[in-house]
Amino acid sequence: MSPTTLPAPPEQGHVTFLGAGPGDPGLLTLRAVEALANADVLVAEHDVLDVVRTHARQGVSEVHTDADTTASSTPGTGTPQLTVVDGASTTAGVPANRDAAHLVMEAARGGKRVVRAVSGDPGLDAYAAEEMLACASAGVPFEVVPGVATAVGVPAYAGVPLRDAQGTDVRFVDARTASDRCWTEVGASDGTVVVSTTLDSVAAAAGELVSAGRKPDTPLTVTVAGTTTRQRTWTATLGTIAQTLKQAKVLPSPEGGRPVIAVVGERSAAAQRDRLAWFESKPLFGWKVLVPRTKEQAASLSDQLRSYGAVPHEVPTIAVEPPRTPQQMERAVKGLVTGRYEWIAFTSVNAVKAVREKFEEYGLDARAFAGIKVAAVGEQTANALIAFGVKPDLVPSGEQSAAGLLEDWPPYDPVFDPIDRVFLPRADIATETLVAGLIELGWEVDDVTAYRTVRASPPPAETREAIKGGGFDAVLFTSSSTVRNLVGIAGKPHNVTVIACIGPATAKTAEEHGLRVDVMAPEPSVHKLAEALADFGARRRLAALEAGDPVTRPSERRPGARRRRSTT
């Protein structure tokens, strides 16, 4: 008699309760990034998903819990409204009675690895605590990945230390749920009080503290959108905060229900914030910078701009398409395999991409480059080759251009070079500088059109209006073609927008289009261009402070205001 085969037990899922921090994606822990990379399902409020989704694997299912926007349903209160987003990015409504805990449990019971991401730290989130208890009761295994608590992270970004050398007592209060007894206790203390509240309730919270015994002249800071480039902080006292917010034209406002962190105390360093506000004093803090390049091309440049506090916005001005007749490219790639070439020279990331795609079409990989010398112009082109598995043999030691490459390119020597031919895959509109220079050095060149560049489609209407209406603080032009194409597809940037150009030729093209150039890179490099813009922003900020004027962004200037030419 054959043994009876028992059905396999259902696969057990797992839940990770993950703290996403106060808003800056850079504050995610290494453990959080690891958990996100292995998740099958993400569950979070929409703004939290924006922080964590970039670390999730492709195809992960998303569930975002959009809290009711009424005053009574601020984060941590009320019933979330749920929307499920599957791996194909289709959306379907979810009945209101299916709360986040139910969806977490359902996914876990289905054998899924669930990440339940919350703002700040899970230990301070009421929903997370309830969902942990539900998992424990149902026998669903779970873990907790702590995050930077909002009440701690936001003051740090606002330049407000919570303790001093004397070991100041620190109390944390959620004004939305605080009892009279709680206010009495913190009012009787002389330590620092960190209050979680909303913008339109700050004055009421200040009044509670004064009624409980705090002096009206006690220093106070209020920070909204903490740790993000929308962060804004006001310094006042318990007695003047209402007037300060009114004078700043913050209230009354439709955004009055936005969460804020208020720090109260004589020794909370509120009076020294002008010296400690490291985040909001970044040279391009809050600047909306237009980068007329694709996301792939602009990745490192956008990261650099973010390090200066800017908010980069990529707008492609060109689109890349295959050549009209692919036969020439096909013959050249086959020639690589059969030993036709001594060198292959890449002058752009797009050229690397075009060759790589053709390799994949033929089932080839980086091993086909064996025995061939490889040259690359520019750091990004070299990095694209390295990502392909190919380390360039030659990168210009000086100027990153065709001319710079020719400066370092060896002349053809029939003794040392068994083959005299160079494969040059490039754009259809490339100049002849490199071809002519290689021929002069004794090389034969197969100049092959690997891709075509065409003007990109116009950006969305909202972006076009922002460009023409002064919604951007600066625009970076990295070539003459980006000037011509941006003006062609979106219109001319407003006169309050700071214009930054990578070199004299680009600046000349910008001026020919009626633009006044404020910043020019000291050398033709996108990273030097970003540095030059940051220097411009730092000088502009310093000038405002020395004049006793408020620090504003260019887009906040009075329309039609004249701009000074940069000496950069």
TORSE-456082 format. One record per residue (C-alpha): residue number from 1; x, y, z; residue in one letter. Coordinates in steps of 0.05 Angstrom, whole numbers, always signed. Layout:
<atoms>
ATOM   k      x      y      z r
ATOM NUM      X      Y      Z a
...
</atoms>
This chain:
<atoms>
ATOM   k      x      y      z r
ATOM   1     +0     +0     +0 m
ATOM   2    +29    +67    -22 s
ATOM   3    +37   +120    +32 p
ATOM   4    -15   +175    +32 t
ATOM   5    +11   +242     +6 t
ATOM   6    -10   +299    +50 l
ATOM   7    -22   +368    +20 p
ATOM   8    +34   +417    +31 a
ATOM   9    +18   +469    +84 p
ATOM  10     +3   +538    +57 p
ATOM  11    +65   +582    +51 e
ATOM  12    +70   +630   +110 q
ATOM  13    +78   +704    +94 g
ATOM  14   +115   +756   +133 h
ATOM  15   +103   +829   +152 v
ATOM  16   +156   +883   +162 t
ATOM  17   +132   +945   +198 f
ATOM  18   +180   +997   +170 l
ATOM  19   +194  +1068   +192 g
ATOM  20   +202  +1113   +130 a
ATOM  21   +227  +1172   +171 g
ATOM  22   +201  +1244   +168 p
ATOM  23   +204  +1253    +92 g
ATOM  24   +276  +1255    +67 d
ATOM  25   +287  +1190    +29 p
ATOM  26   +360  +1194    +49 g
ATOM  27   +341  +1179   +121 l
ATOM  28   +318  +1108   +105 l
ATOM  29   +361  +1057   +142 t
ATOM  30   +402  +1003   +106 l
ATOM  31   +356   +950   +136 r
ATOM  32   +295   +988   +108 a
ATOM  33   +325   +988    +38 v
ATOM  34   +339   +913    +43 e
ATOM  35   +268   +899    +66 a
ATOM  36   +238   +941    +10 l
ATOM  37   +280   +905    -43 a
ATOM  38   +250   +838    -21 n
ATOM  39   +177   +860    -13 a
ATOM  40   +119   +831    -52 d
ATOM  41    +69   +883    -26 v
ATOM  42    +77   +954     +0 l
ATOM  43    +24   +985    +44 v
ATOM  44    +30  +1059    +62 a
ATOM  45     -1  +1127    +57 e
ATOM  46    +12  +1160    -10 h
ATOM  47    +66  +1209    +13 d
ATOM  48   +103  +1152    +48 v
ATOM  49   +100  +1110    -16 l
ATOM  50   +135  +1167    -52 d
ATOM  51   +193  +1159     -2 v
ATOM  52   +200  +1083     -5 v
ATOM  53   +178  +1060    -74 r
ATOM  54   +244  +1075   -109 t
ATOM  55   +277  +1020    -68 h
ATOM  56   +223   +968    -84 a
ATOM  57   +234   +915   -136 r
ATOM  58   +199   +921   -203 q
ATOM  59   +128   +894   -204 g
ATOM  60   +115   +901   -129 v
ATOM  61    +42   +911   -112 s
ATOM  62    +26   +977    -78 e
ATOM  63    -30   +996    -30 v
ATOM  64    -34  +1068    -11 h
ATOM  65    -78  +1092    +46 t
ATOM  66   -100  +1164    +33 d
ATOM  67   -125  +1193    +98 a
ATOM  68   -186  +1238    +97 d
ATOM  69   -164  +1310    +87 t
ATOM  70   -212  +1338   +138 t
ATOM  71   -184  +1368   +202 a
ATOM  72   -209  +1309   +243 s
ATOM  73   -170  +1260   +200 s
ATOM  74    -99  +1283   +205 t
ATOM  75    -45  +1229   +202 p
ATOM  76    -56  +1181   +260 g
ATOM  77   -131  +1192   +265 t
ATOM  78   -193  +1174   +226 g
ATOM  79   -204  +1117   +177 t
ATOM  80   -158  +1112   +116 p
ATOM  81   -188  +1108    +47 q
ATOM  82   -153  +1052     +9 l
ATOM  83   -134  +1044    -63 t
ATOM  84    -98   +982    -90 v
ATOM  85    -46   +990   -144 v
ATOM  86    -23   +924   -175 d
ATOM  87    +42   +910   -211 g
ATOM  88    +11   +931   -277 a
ATOM  89     -6   +999   -247 s
ATOM  90    -81   +990   -254 t
ATOM  91   -125  +1019   -201 t
ATOM  92   -187   +992   -167 a
ATOM  93   -227  +1017   -109 g
ATOM  94   -228   +980    -43 v
ATOM  95   -289   +978     +2 p
ATOM  96   -283  +1026    +61 a
ATOM  97   -290   +969   +112 n
ATOM  98   -226   +937    +86 r
ATOM  99   -176   +975   +128 d
ATOM 100   -100   +971   +123 a
ATOM 101    -94   +917   +177 a
ATOM 102   -142   +873   +138 h
ATOM 103   -102   +881    +73 l
ATOM 104    -36   +868   +109 v
ATOM 105    -63   +804   +140 m
ATOM 106    -95   +780    +75 e
ATOM 107    -29   +789    +37 a
ATOM 108    +12   +756    +92 a
ATOM 109    -36   +696    +95 r
ATOM 110    -27   +689    +20 g
ATOM 111    +47   +678    +30 g
ATOM 112    +68   +748    +11 k
ATOM 113   +126   +788    +41 r
ATOM 114    +90   +852    +63 v
ATOM 115   +123   +918    +81 v
ATOM 116    +77   +963   +121 r
ATOM 117   +112  +1030   +116 a
ATOM 118    +93  +1088   +162 v
ATOM 119   +118  +1159   +170 s
ATOM 120   +171  +1168   +223 g
ATOM 121   +180  +1107   +269 d
ATOM 122   +130  +1049   +275 p
ATOM 123   +134  +1051   +351 g
ATOM 124   +101  +1120   +350 l
ATOM 125    +46  +1102   +300 d
ATOM 126    -21  +1082   +329 a
ATOM 127    -43  +1043   +267 y
ATOM 128    +22  +1003   +266 a
ATOM 129    +14   +982   +338 a
ATOM 130    -57   +956   +324 e
ATOM 131    -33   +919   +263 e
ATOM 132    +25   +887   +301 m
ATOM 133    -25   +861   +352 l
ATOM 134    -68   +833   +296 a
ATOM 135     -8   +796   +267 c
ATOM 136    +10   +769   +336 a
ATOM 137    -61   +744   +348 s
ATOM 138    -64   +710   +280 a
ATOM 139     +5   +678   +286 g
ATOM 140    +33   +718   +227 v
ATOM 141   +108   +729   +236 p
ATOM 142   +130   +801   +234 f
ATOM 143   +189   +846   +248 e
ATOM 144   +199   +920   +262 v
ATOM 145   +250   +964   +225 v
ATOM 146   +256  +1029   +265 p
ATOM 147   +258  +1095   +228 g
ATOM 148   +279  +1166   +246 v
ATOM 149   +222  +1194   +288 a
ATOM 150   +191  +1257   +259 t
ATOM 151   +194  +1292   +327 a
ATOM 152   +269  +1282   +328 v
ATOM 153   +288  +1286   +254 g
ATOM 154   +251  +1351   +238 v
ATOM 155   +284  +1393   +294 p
ATOM 156   +352  +1366   +272 a
ATOM 157   +339  +1391   +200 y
ATOM 158   +312  +1457   +227 a
ATOM 159   +377  +1469   +265 g
ATOM 160   +344  +1463   +334 v
ATOM 161   +383  +1416   +381 p
ATOM 162   +336  +1387   +434 l
ATOM 163   +387  +1380   +490 r
ATOM 164   +447  +1420   +514 d
ATOM 165   +509  +1405   +556 a
ATOM 166   +468  +1412   +620 q
ATOM 167   +424  +1353   +598 g
ATOM 168   +359  +1389   +586 t
ATOM 169   +296  +1348   +599 d
ATOM 170   +258  +1335   +534 v
ATOM 171   +183  +1320   +531 r
ATOM 172   +144  +1298   +470 f
ATOM 173    +71  +1317   +462 v
ATOM 174    +20  +1301   +408 d
ATOM 175    -27  +1361   +412 a
ATOM 176    -81  +1324   +375 r
ATOM 177    -90  +1273   +431 t
ATOM 178    -59  +1308   +492 a
ATOM 179   -102  +1310   +555 s
ATOM 180   -107  +1368   +604 d
ATOM 181    -63  +1329   +652 r
ATOM 182     -9  +1323   +598 c
ATOM 183     -9  +1399   +585 w
ATOM 184     -5  +1412   +660 t
ATOM 185    +56  +1367   +667 e
ATOM 186    +96  +1396   +609 v
ATOM 187    +75  +1467   +629 g
ATOM 188   +104  +1456   +699 a
ATOM 189   +171  +1432   +669 s
ATOM 190   +226  +1480   +647 d
ATOM 191   +253  +1430   +596 g
ATOM 192   +245  +1428   +521 t
ATOM 193   +177  +1408   +494 v
ATOM 194   +170  +1380   +424 v
ATOM 195    +98  +1387   +401 v
ATOM 196    +68  +1350   +342 s
ATOM 197     +9  +1390   +317 t
ATOM 198    -20  +1423   +254 t
ATOM 199     -6  +1492   +226 l
ATOM 200    -73  +1521   +244 d
ATOM 201    -69  +1492   +315 s
ATOM 202     +0  +1518   +334 v
ATOM 203    -27  +1580   +368 a
ATOM 204    -77  +1538   +408 a
ATOM 205    -21  +1492   +431 a
ATOM 206    +21  +1552   +451 a
ATOM 207    -39  +1578   +491 g
ATOM 208    -45  +1511   +527 e
ATOM 209    +28  +1515   +548 l
ATOM 210    +20  +1587   +572 v
ATOM 211    -43  +1569   +611 s
ATOM 212     -4  +1511   +642 a
ATOM 213    +51  +1557   +668 g
ATOM 214   +100  +1570   +612 r
ATOM 215   +121  +1643   +603 k
ATOM 216    +94  +1677   +541 p
ATOM 217   +165  +1699   +521 d
ATOM 218   +190  +1627   +518 t
ATOM 219   +225  +1615   +451 p
ATOM 220   +189  +1573   +399 l
ATOM 221   +205  +1546   +330 t
ATOM 222   +153  +1518   +282 v
ATOM 223   +173  +1474   +223 t
ATOM 224   +128  +1451   +166 v
ATOM 225   +147  +1398   +114 a
ATOM 226   +209  +1381   +155 g
ATOM 227   +268  +1346   +122 t
ATOM 228   +242  +1360    +52 t
ATOM 229   +260  +1417     +4 t
ATOM 230   +193  +1448    +21 r
ATOM 231   +215  +1456    +93 q
ATOM 232   +201  +1524   +125 r
ATOM 233   +214  +1545   +196 t
ATOM 234   +190  +1605   +237 w
ATOM 235   +221  +1630   +301 t
ATOM 236   +177  +1666   +353 a
ATOM 237   +154  +1659   +425 t
ATOM 238    +93  +1626   +455 l
ATOM 239    +60  +1694   +459 g
ATOM 240    +77  +1718   +388 t
ATOM 241    +72  +1656   +345 i
ATOM 242     +0  +1671   +322 a
ATOM 243    +21  +1741   +299 q
ATOM 244    +85  +1714   +266 t
ATOM 245    +46  +1664   +224 l
ATOM 246     -5  +1717   +206 k
ATOM 247    +49  +1766   +184 q
ATOM 248    +82  +1711   +143 a
ATOM 249    +14  +1703   +109 k
ATOM 250    +13  +1629   +127 v
ATOM 251    -56  +1632   +160 l
ATOM 252   -113  +1628   +145 p
ATOM 253    -93  +1579    +91 s
ATOM 254   -122  +1517    +57 p
ATOM 255    -59  +1482    +81 e
ATOM 256    -72  +1499   +154 g
ATOM 257    -82  +1426   +170 g
ATOM 258    -11  +1407   +150 r
ATOM 259    +28  +1372   +205 p
ATOM 260    +83  +1413   +238 v
ATOM 261   +134  +1403   +293 i
ATOM 262   +140  +1459   +345 a
ATOM 263   +199  +1461   +393 v
ATOM 264   +190  +1502   +457 v
ATOM 265   +242  +1518   +510 g
ATOM 266   +292  +1568   +537 e
ATOM 267   +350  +1521   +521 r
ATOM 268   +325  +1492   +456 s
ATOM 269   +373  +1536   +416 a
ATOM 270   +315  +1570   +381 a
ATOM 271   +351  +1637   +390 a
ATOM 272   +412  +1608   +355 q
ATOM 273   +376  +1578   +296 r
ATOM 274   +405  +1629   +247 d
ATOM 275   +474  +1597   +261 r
ATOM 276   +451  +1525   +263 l
ATOM 277   +400  +1521   +206 a
ATOM 278   +446  +1480   +161 w
ATOM 279   +390  +1451   +117 f
ATOM 280   +351  +1513    +98 e
ATOM 281   +416  +1552    +87 s
ATOM 282   +439  +1506    +30 k
ATOM 283   +457  +1550    -30 p
ATOM 284   +399  +1527    -74 l
ATOM 285   +349  +1508    -20 f
ATOM 286   +280  +1500    -50 g
ATOM 287   +302  +1523   -119 w
ATOM 288   +263  +1489   -174 k
ATOM 289   +316  +1476   -227 v
ATOM 290   +299  +1456   -298 l
ATOM 291   +347  +1404   -327 v
ATOM 292   +334  +1396   -402 p
ATOM 293   +359  +1324   -406 r
ATOM 294   +328  +1255   -399 t
ATOM 295   +325  +1222   -331 k
ATOM 296   +381  +1174   -351 e
ATOM 297   +427  +1230   -374 q
ATOM 298   +409  +1275   -315 a
ATOM 299   +414  +1225   -258 a
ATOM 300   +481  +1245   -229 s
ATOM 301   +469  +1319   -244 l
ATOM 302   +402  +1317   -208 s
ATOM 303   +433  +1282   -148 d
ATOM 304   +485  +1337   -145 q
ATOM 305   +432  +1391   -148 l
ATOM 306   +393  +1357    -92 r
ATOM 307   +456  +1359    -49 s
ATOM 308   +453  +1435    -56 y
ATOM 309   +380  +1435    -34 g
ATOM 310   +349  +1443   -103 a
ATOM 311   +289  +1407   -133 v
ATOM 312   +311  +1384   -202 p
ATOM 313   +258  +1375   -256 h
ATOM 314   +281  +1336   -318 e
ATOM 315   +252  +1355   -385 v
ATOM 316   +278  +1317   -446 p
ATOM 317   +292  +1363   -505 t
ATOM 318   +314  +1308   -553 i
ATOM 319   +289  +1239   -566 a
ATOM 320   +333  +1182   -590 v
ATOM 321   +310  +1137   -646 e
ATOM 322   +342  +1079   -685 p
ATOM 323   +376  +1095   -751 p
ATOM 324   +331  +1095   -812 r
ATOM 325   +373  +1040   -844 t
ATOM 326   +401   +991   -793 p
ATOM 327   +445   +951   -842 q
ATOM 328   +507   +994   -831 q
ATOM 329   +503   +985   -756 m
ATOM 330   +492   +910   -763 e
ATOM 331   +553   +902   -807 r
ATOM 332   +596   +942   -758 a
ATOM 333   +575   +901   -698 v
ATOM 334   +590   +836   -736 k
ATOM 335   +657   +867   -753 g
ATOM 336   +672   +873   -679 l
ATOM 337   +665   +799   -671 v
ATOM 338   +705   +780   -733 t
ATOM 339   +765   +824   -715 g
ATOM 340   +754   +881   -765 r
ATOM 341   +772   +936   -714 y
ATOM 342   +830   +956   -670 e
ATOM 343   +790  +1009   -633 w
ATOM 344   +718  +1028   -617 i
ATOM 345   +704  +1099   -593 a
ATOM 346   +642  +1119   -554 f
ATOM 347   +626  +1193   -549 t
ATOM 348   +560  +1188   -512 s
ATOM 349   +518  +1144   -467 v
ATOM 350   +468  +1137   -524 n
ATOM 351   +523  +1106   -568 a
ATOM 352   +537  +1055   -513 v
ATOM 353   +463  +1040   -507 k
ATOM 354   +455  +1031   -582 a
ATOM 355   +513   +981   -587 v
ATOM 356   +490   +944   -525 r
ATOM 357   +420   +936   -553 e
ATOM 358   +448   +909   -618 k
ATOM 359   +492   +861   -578 f
ATOM 360   +431   +835   -540 e
ATOM 361   +394   +827   -606 e
ATOM 362   +449   +780   -630 y
ATOM 363   +457   +745   -563 g
ATOM 364   +526   +776   -550 l
ATOM 365   +554   +805   -487 d
ATOM 366   +616   +844   -464 a
ATOM 367   +662   +786   -481 r
ATOM 368   +655   +806   -554 a
ATOM 369   +701   +866   -538 f
ATOM 370   +759   +819   -523 a
ATOM 371   +822   +843   -560 g
ATOM 372   +791   +910   -579 i
ATOM 373   +814   +976   -548 k
ATOM 374   +757  +1019   -523 v
ATOM 375   +755  +1095   -516 a
ATOM 376   +702  +1137   -482 a
ATOM 377   +689  +1211   -477 v
ATOM 378   +664  +1233   -409 g
ATOM 379   +653  +1202   -341 e
ATOM 380   +580  +1182   -355 q
ATOM 381   +599  +1147   -420 t
ATOM 382   +654  +1110   -384 a
ATOM 383   +606  +1090   -328 n
ATOM 384   +556  +1064   -379 a
ATOM 385   +611  +1020   -408 l
ATOM 386   +631   +995   -340 i
ATOM 387   +558   +977   -325 a
ATOM 388   +560   +937   -390 f
ATOM 389   +622   +900   -365 g
ATOM 390   +674   +938   -406 v
ATOM 391   +729   +980   -376 k
ATOM 392   +752  +1036   -424 p
ATOM 393   +825  +1035   -445 d
ATOM 394   +825  +1110   -461 l
ATOM 395   +787  +1168   -429 v
ATOM 396   +811  +1239   -444 p
ATOM 397   +857  +1265   -390 s
ATOM 398   +837  +1337   -404 g
ATOM 399   +776  +1366   -439 e
ATOM 400   +719  +1315   -443 q
ATOM 401   +704  +1324   -517 s
ATOM 402   +724  +1298   -585 a
ATOM 403   +782  +1347   -586 a
ATOM 404   +804  +1323   -517 g
ATOM 405   +801  +1251   -540 l
ATOM 406   +844  +1267   -601 l
ATOM 407   +896  +1299   -555 e
ATOM 408   +908  +1231   -522 d
ATOM 409   +894  +1185   -581 w
ATOM 410   +958  +1149   -606 p
ATOM 411   +976  +1154   -680 p
ATOM 412   +971  +1091   -722 y
ATOM 413  +1035  +1050   -719 d
ATOM 414  +1038   +990   -767 p
ATOM 415  +1088   +956   -722 v
ATOM 416  +1046   +956   -659 f
ATOM 417   +976   +961   -689 d
ATOM 418   +957   +899   -730 p
ATOM 419   +892   +932   -752 i
ATOM 420   +885  +1004   -774 d
ATOM 421   +809  +1011   -768 r
ATOM 422   +766  +1048   -716 v
ATOM 423   +691  +1036   -705 f
ATOM 424   +657  +1102   -687 l
ATOM 425   +583  +1092   -669 p
ATOM 426   +550  +1160   -659 r
ATOM 427   +491  +1206   -672 a
ATOM 428   +467  +1226   -741 d
ATOM 429   +481  +1300   -725 i
ATOM 430   +552  +1291   -696 a
ATOM 431   +607  +1337   -721 t
ATOM 432   +665  +1312   -763 e
ATOM 433   +719  +1335   -714 t
ATOM 434   +735  +1265   -688 l
ATOM 435   +733  +1231   -756 v
ATOM 436   +780  +1282   -788 a
ATOM 437   +828  +1279   -729 g
ATOM 438   +832  +1203   -730 l
ATOM 439   +845  +1202   -805 i
ATOM 440   +900  +1253   -794 e
ATOM 441   +931  +1205   -743 l
ATOM 442   +933  +1151   -796 g
ATOM 443   +870  +1111   -777 w
ATOM 444   +815  +1087   -822 e
ATOM 445   +747  +1103   -793 v
ATOM 446   +679  +1069   -800 d
ATOM 447   +635  +1127   -781 d
ATOM 448   +568  +1093   -767 v
ATOM 449   +502  +1124   -749 t
ATOM 450   +482  +1086   -686 a
ATOM 451   +422  +1129   -669 y
ATOM 452   +384  +1190   -692 r
ATOM 453   +368  +1250   -648 t
ATOM 454   +302  +1285   -659 v
ATOM 455   +267  +1340   -622 r
ATOM 456   +228  +1313   -564 a
ATOM 457   +153  +1322   -555 s
ATOM 458   +131  +1383   -516 p
ATOM 459   +127  +1374   -441 p
ATOM 460    +60  +1377   -405 p
ATOM 461    +22  +1443   -408 a
ATOM 462    +35  +1454   -334 e
ATOM 463   +111  +1451   -345 t
ATOM 464   +107  +1497   -406 r
ATOM 465    +69  +1548   -366 e
ATOM 466   +119  +1544   -309 a
ATOM 467   +177  +1555   -358 i
ATOM 468   +145  +1616   -391 k
ATOM 469   +113  +1643   -327 g
ATOM 470   +173  +1643   -282 g
ATOM 471   +156  +1580   -242 g
ATOM 472   +227  +1555   -247 f
ATOM 473   +284  +1587   -208 d
ATOM 474   +339  +1566   -256 a
ATOM 475   +351  +1527   -319 v
ATOM 476   +415  +1490   -337 l
ATOM 477   +434  +1490   -410 f
ATOM 478   +486  +1436   -426 t
ATOM 479   +492  +1449   -501 s
ATOM 480   +469  +1496   -555 s
ATOM 481   +419  +1444   -578 s
ATOM 482   +386  +1442   -510 t
ATOM 483   +374  +1517   -516 v
ATOM 484   +344  +1513   -585 r
ATOM 485   +302  +1451   -570 n
ATOM 486   +275  +1476   -503 l
ATOM 487   +254  +1542   -533 v
ATOM 488   +224  +1505   -592 g
ATOM 489   +183  +1455   -552 i
ATOM 490   +166  +1496   -489 a
ATOM 491   +179  +1569   -501 g
ATOM 492   +230  +1619   -474 k
ATOM 493   +244  +1618   -399 p
ATOM 494   +217  +1678   -360 h
ATOM 495   +264  +1736   -347 n
ATOM 496   +266  +1721   -271 v
ATOM 497   +294  +1651   -284 t
ATOM 498   +369  +1645   -273 v
ATOM 499   +402  +1620   -337 i
ATOM 500   +464  +1576   -329 a
ATOM 501   +505  +1553   -389 c
ATOM 502   +560  +1501   -395 i
ATOM 503   +605  +1543   -439 g
ATOM 504   +614  +1603   -485 p
ATOM 505   +582  +1571   -546 a
ATOM 506   +520  +1551   -507 t
ATOM 507   +517  +1620   -475 a
ATOM 508   +521  +1653   -544 k
ATOM 509   +463  +1610   -568 t
ATOM 510   +422  +1629   -506 a
ATOM 511   +435  +1703   -518 e
ATOM 512   +415  +1695   -591 e
ATOM 513   +348  +1670   -565 h
ATOM 514   +339  +1732   -522 g
ATOM 515   +362  +1701   -456 l
ATOM 516   +408  +1736   -407 r
ATOM 517   +462  +1689   -382 v
ATOM 518   +474  +1694   -307 d
ATOM 519   +521  +1635   -295 v
ATOM 520   +573  +1601   -338 m
ATOM 521   +614  +1539   -318 a
ATOM 522   +689  +1551   -310 p
ATOM 523   +700  +1489   -353 e
ATOM 524   +655  +1447   -398 p
ATOM 525   +628  +1398   -347 s
ATOM 526   +557  +1388   -323 v
ATOM 527   +582  +1380   -252 h
ATOM 528   +622  +1445   -255 k
ATOM 529   +559  +1478   -282 l
ATOM 530   +520  +1455   -221 a
ATOM 531   +576  +1480   -176 e
ATOM 532   +575  +1547   -210 a
ATOM 533   +500  +1553   -200 l
ATOM 534   +508  +1535   -126 a
ATOM 535   +561  +1589   -119 d
ATOM 536   +514  +1638   -151 f
ATOM 537   +459  +1618   -102 g
ATOM 538   +506  +1624    -43 a
ATOM 539   +528  +1694    -62 r
ATOM 540   +456  +1715    -74 r
ATOM 541   +436  +1689     -6 r
ATOM 542   +494  +1724    +29 l
ATOM 543   +478  +1790     -6 a
ATOM 544   +406  +1786    +19 a
ATOM 545   +427  +1772    +91 l
ATOM 546   +479  +1828    +91 e
ATOM 547   +426  +1876    +65 a
ATOM 548   +376  +1853   +118 g
ATOM 549   +329  +1827    +65 d
ATOM 550   +291  +1761    +68 p
ATOM 551   +323  +1704    +30 v
ATOM 552   +278  +1689    -29 t
ATOM 553   +282  +1645    -91 r
ATOM 554   +287  +1677   -160 p
ATOM 555   +216  +1654   -176 s
ATOM 556   +191  +1694   -116 e
ATOM 557   +217  +1759   -145 r
ATOM 558   +171  +1813   -169 r
ATOM 559   +154  +1799   -243 p
ATOM 560   +197  +1840   -289 g
ATOM 561   +252  +1852   -238 a
ATOM 562   +320  +1860   -269 r
ATOM 563   +374  +1809   -255 r
ATOM 564   +448  +1821   -247 r
ATOM 565   +496  +1785   -292 r
ATOM 566   +540  +1735   -254 s
ATOM 567   +615  +1744   -254 t
ATOM 568   +624  +1669   -254 t
</atoms>
